[in-house]
Amino acid sequence: MSGTRATRLRHRLRVVEAALLLSAYPVVTRILSVRRLLGLAGIEVAAAGEPLRPAASPIARAVGLAVEVAALRLPWKPLCLPQATVAGLMLQRRGHRSAMCFGVRRNDAALSAHAWLIVRGADGGVVCGGAPLRGLSPFGPLLEIQPK
C-alpha cells in the first residue's frame, strides 16, 4: 500500500472512531457524569493560561481533524463538550495527556459557554474547539478532577 493510501486509510479510521465515540457520548453521560467520565479518561480540567494556538503535535492535529470531520458528517451537530471529550479520549488511547478548558462569551444580554481541548508542551496547543475562541473569557477549572 502506498504512503498516501495508508495515510488516507488511517485518517478514515480515526474519523470512524470519532463518530462512534460521539454517538456513544449521550448514552455514556446518562450512566456517568461528565466529571466522572473526564476523570476516568485522564482528561484534566484546566485554565487556559497559555496562548491559544493550534497544536503542533501531528497526533493531536490528526485527532482534532478526525473529530471535526466526524461531527460534520453525523446527522446531528455534536456540541463542543462532547467533541472535546472525544478528542481527549482518542488522545489518551494514543498515550497523550490533554486538558479541557472552559470559557464564556457575552452577546448582548446572553451568555454562551464553550469548551475546548488543549495539549501542553512545546508542540501543544488547541486540539479541537478552537475556532470560536474569539471574544471568550477563559476561566479556571470549575471541577476538581484528578486523572487516574
TORBA-164652 format. One record per residue (C-alpha): x, y, z; residue in one letter. Coordinates in Angstrom, 3 decimals, decimal comma. Layout:
// TORBA-164652
X/Y/Z/residu
X/Y/Z/A
...
END
This chain:
// TORBA-164652
X/Y/Z/residu
0,000/0,000/0,000/M
1,419/3,402/-0,931/S
2,126/6,025/1,732/G
-0,696/8,286/0,583/T
-3,270/5,489/0,611/R
-2,115/4,347/4,045/A
-2,383/7,923/5,354/T
-5,921/8,277/3,971/R
-6,918/4,937/5,486/L
-5,568/5,947/8,930/R
-7,492/9,236/8,694/H
-10,722/7,448/7,763/R
-10,300/5,010/10,642/L
-9,805/7,928/13,061/R
-12,975/9,571/11,674/V
-14,932/6,322/12,208/V
-13,535/6,047/15,746/E
-14,560/9,656/16,470/A
-18,047/9,116/15,006/A
-18,571/6,009/17,146/L
-17,422/7,791/20,297/L
-19,564/10,854/19,532/L
-22,533/8,530/19,007/S
-21,906/6,777/22,328/A
-21,401/10,020/24,276/Y
-25,102/10,696/25,096/P
-25,584/7,133/26,356/V
-22,392/7,151/28,419/V
-23,242/10,515/30,024/T
-26,611/9,105/31,110/R
-24,695/6,479/33,069/I
-21,652/8,535/34,152/L
-21,446/12,220/34,933/S
-19,226/14,268/32,633/V
-16,991/14,905/35,634/R
-16,548/11,155/36,220/R
-16,053/10,463/32,505/L
-13,286/13,070/32,261/L
-11,632/11,658/35,367/G
-11,733/8,089/34,056/L
-10,376/9,246/30,694/A
-7,484/11,090/32,335/G
-8,593/14,439/30,915/I
-7,553/17,255/33,210/E
-9,771/20,312/33,618/V
-7,526/23,360/33,487/A
-7,396/27,085/32,994/A
-6,405/28,192/29,509/A
-3,459/30,276/30,606/G
-1,168/29,729/27,670/E
-1,594/31,368/24,259/P
-4,362/29,714/22,293/L
-2,695/28,461/19,146/R
-3,339/25,278/17,162/P
-1,468/22,225/18,407/A
1,736/21,469/16,514/A
1,748/17,796/17,519/S
0,911/15,681/14,440/P
-1,117/13,205/16,513/I
-3,109/15,969/18,234/A
-3,791/17,661/14,887/R
-4,881/14,363/13,287/A
-7,234/13,590/16,190/V
-8,671/17,119/16,143/G
-9,308/16,899/12,401/L
-10,930/13,462/12,734/A
-13,312/14,702/15,442/V
-14,176/17,779/13,379/E
-14,864/15,719/10,237/V
-16,921/13,149/12,164/A
-19,002/15,908/13,802/A
-19,751/17,405/10,388/L
-20,783/14,051/8,935/R
-23,151/12,953/11,710/L
-26,889/13,616/11,222/P
-26,885/15,809/14,372/W
-24,448/18,505/15,469/K
-22,380/17,389/18,484/P
-21,624/20,357/20,706/L
-18,198/21,460/21,889/C
-18,160/19,469/25,146/L
-18,735/16,058/23,509/P
-16,210/16,893/20,768/Q
-13,537/17,939/23,260/A
-14,219/14,877/25,423/T
-13,986/12,504/22,458/V
-10,747/14,122/21,280/A
-9,353/13,715/24,803/G
-10,364/10,046/24,866/L
-8,742/9,460/21,484/M
-5,528/11,170/22,575/L
-5,474/9,215/25,829/Q
-5,752/5,960/23,851/R
-2,666/7,095/21,946/R
-0,699/7,850/25,111/G
-1,114/11,643/25,160/H
-2,489/13,690/28,035/R
-4,843/16,550/27,397/S
-6,687/19,249/29,316/A
-10,209/20,611/28,908/M
-10,712/24,370/29,132/C
-13,920/26,360/29,550/F
-14,878/29,931/28,787/G
-17,857/32,228/28,430/V
-18,850/34,901/25,943/R
-21,350/37,699/26,423/R
-23,546/38,503/23,421/N
-25,762/41,454/24,322/D
-27,690/40,168/27,373/A
-26,993/36,476/26,784/A
-24,085/34,340/27,921/L
-22,781/31,365/25,978/S
-20,290/28,797/27,182/A
-17,641/26,932/25,239/H
-15,285/24,010/25,892/A
-12,076/23,226/24,048/W
-9,259/20,732/24,399/L
-5,558/21,509/24,618/I
-2,334/19,555/24,846/V
0,592/21,106/26,656/R
4,266/21,250/25,869/G
6,440/22,627/23,114/A
4,208/21,217/20,370/D
0,987/21,720/22,342/G
-1,960/23,973/21,727/G
-5,646/23,707/20,880/V
-6,722/20,285/19,590/V
-10,401/20,974/18,960/C
-12,930/23,677/19,685/G
-10,527/26,451/18,776/G
-12,469/28,192/16,014/A
-14,957/30,152/18,162/P
-12,438/31,284/20,809/L
-12,504/34,958/19,824/R
-14,284/37,052/22,415/G
-14,257/34,273/25,003/L
-13,216/34,875/28,576/S
-11,472/31,678/29,707/P
-11,869/30,737/33,325/F
-10,198/28,336/35,700/G
-11,345/24,850/36,403/P
-14,780/24,547/37,991/L
-14,446/20,822/38,546/L
-11,694/19,374/40,631/E
-10,808/16,266/38,649/I
-7,790/14,182/39,419/Q
-6,872/11,949/36,457/P
-6,206/8,335/37,361/K
END
